[in-house]
Amino acid sequence: MADLQELSDALCSGYVDRVKHITKELLENGTPSGTILKEGFIAGMDIVGARMSKHEMYLPDVLQSARAMKGAMEILQPYLKESGVKATGTVVLGTVKGDMHDIGKTIVGIMLQGAGMEVIDLGVNVPPEAFIEAIRKHSPQLVGFSALLTTTMLWMKKTIDAITTAELRDKVKIMIGGAPTSQRFADEIGADGYAHDAGGAVITARELIAGLKGTEVSSHIPKVAK
């Protein structure tokens, strides 16, 4: 019988069919869905994030791991709902108005889902009004903006201003990311956080959500499998 370590390792390696098979096997043998999520998926995606930050994994490998996790999550999700396992936080993501780039945001979304969060992905070319509607509808703790073009970065500031005008700014934390962005730009526009890559986005998201909830971030540091 496969175990949780094998699930984590297979996820890191991007073995789609193997990850699905192990997930089914663990469920059939009575492993709690919450344990599979925490010790299999979250542990595995934490390692992917750590390796990505160290440039030990690159985009094609991360995409493959993300694909493996997404497929297995479809199997696990009904069991999580049935057992009452709650997400560690809710995140609304979107590429800002005028920007049609999707890959980076999508990877971040899958990584956040793998970290146990509920993710509402609004897609690309998202106007401020759509972010505002999503905040009202889903009550997220965190909103994430993505942009790949310097010409669309300004919409991050405009969207933050719109959220403030709608009197919702104090209800959410805001994180930004994308090639032309930086911590300095995040500070200038009044965002709460910035992430350079998907691994950093998970760390920043955890910190921001914990800060909003008034809880402590887990000190878990993933052990990178050899």
N, C-alpha and C positions, 0 to 999 in steps of 0.2 A: 504494500500500500504506500502511495506517495504521501509525503508530509509537507508541512508548511514551508520548510526551507527549500524543498524542491520546487514548490510553487513560486516562491520568490526568485529563485535562480532562473527558472524557465521564463519568468516575466522579464527579468533583466536581459536575457538572451533573445527575447522577442519571438519565442516559439509559440505561435498563435494556437495551433491545435493542441499542443502539450499543455498549455495553460488552461484551456477549456476542459481538457480531459481530467487534469488534476483537480480543478475546481469541482467538477461533477462528482468525482470519486470521494473527495473530502466531504461533500454534502451528503452523499449516499451513506457514508460511514459515520454520520452524526456529528461532524465537526461544526460548531456553531458558526453561523454566517458572519457574525461580528468578529470572531476570531480569524476567519479566513480573510476578511477585509483588512484587519489590523496587522496581522502577522504574515500575511501573504502579499496582498496587493499594496498596502501602504508601505510595508517594509521594502518591497521590491522597487516601487516607484521612488522611494527615498534614495535608494542606491543609484537608480538611473539619474536622478537629479544631481546627486553628489558627483557622479562620474562625468556628467555633462559639464558641470561647473569647473571640473579639473581638466576638461578637454580630453577625457579618456573615452567619451562616447560622442558621436557626431550625429547630425540631423537624421540621416537615414536609419541609424540604429535606434535613436529615440523614437522616431515615427513607428518603427516596427514594434518596440516595446509598448508604445501607446496603443497600437492596433491590437496587440495581444490582450492588454488590460481591458480595452473597450469591449471586446468580444466576450470575455469572461464576466465582466460586470453585468452584461445582459442576462447571464445565467444566475448570477448572485443576487441581483436587485430584488426580485420577488421574495426571496428568503429574508433579506434585510428588512423589507417592509413588514413581512409577516411576524418577524421576531421583535419589531419595534425599535430596531437600531436607528438612532437619529444621526443625521449628518453633523459634522463638527462645525458647520457654518454654511451659509448660503452666499454664493458669489454670482453677480451679474457681470458678464463680459461682453465686449463689443469693440469692433474696429470703428473709429470715429468717422463722422460724416466726410464724404469725399474720398475716403480711402477704401480700396477694394481688396486689400491684402488680408489673407486668412490663415496661412499656415502657422505662423508663430502663435497667434491667439488660440488656434485650435489645439496645439500641443499644450499650451498653458492650461486650457480647460480640462484636457484629459488628465494632466498631471495633478491638478487640483481635485478632480474627481477621484483619482487614485489615492489622494491623501485624505479621503473621507468626506469631502465637501460636496454639497449640492451645487451644480453649476447650471446657470441659465445663460446660454450663449445666444446673443441677439444677432450674431452674424456680422456682416460688413456694412460700411456706409450708413452707420447708425446715427441718426440725428439726436440732438439733446432731448427732444420730446419723448423719444422711445426709451431712453435711459430713465427719464422721470417716471414714465408709465410703468416700467419694470420695477422700479424701487417701490412704488405704491402698491403694485400687485403682489410682489414676492417678498417684501420686507427683508432684503439681504443685509448682511453685515458689511459686505464689501462690494465695491464696483470697480471693475478693471477696464481701462481704456488702452487700446493698442493703435499704433500708427507706424507706418513704414516710410511715409513721405514727409519731408520737412514742410511742405505746403499744407499738410493736414494737421500738423501738430497744434496749430492755433485752435483747432476745434476741441482740443482737450480743455483748454482754458475756458472757451465759450460754454462747454458742457458743464464744467464745474460751476460757472457763474449761473447757468440756468438752473442747476440743482439747488444752488443757494437761494435764488429768487423764488423757487418753488417751496422754500422752507423745509427742505429735506436734508440739507448738508450735515446737520448734526446727528442724523440718524444712520449715516453710513461712513465708512472709511473709503478712500479712493486711492487706487494704485494705478500707475501707468507703466508702459513698457513699449519697446519697439526700437529699431536700429537708431533713429535720430534722437531719441530721448536720453535723458541723463538724470542723475539725482539733483543736479543743479536746476535743471528745467522743472523737475517735479516741485522743488521748493519754490521756484518763481511763480508757478501757477496755482500753488496752494493744495497740491496733492499730498496725501499722507504717506505715500511710499512709492518706491521705484524698484523695478527688477530688471536686471541685465539679461537674464535668460529664464527658461522655464523652471529650472531647479531653484533659482533665486526667488521666483514668483511664489513658489510653495512656501518657502521660509518666510518671506515678507507677508504673505496672506495669513499665515498662522499667527504671526506677531500682531498684525493689525486687528484680526478678529478677536484674539485674546485680550488685546487692549480695550476694545470696545465692550467686551463682555466682563472685563475686570478680572480675568483669570490668568493663570500662568501658562506660558508656552511649554509643551513637553520638552524635557531635556534629552529625549531620545536622539541618539546619533547613530545612523545606520552603519552597520558593519559591512564594508565593501567586500563582496565575495571575490576570491582569487580566481 
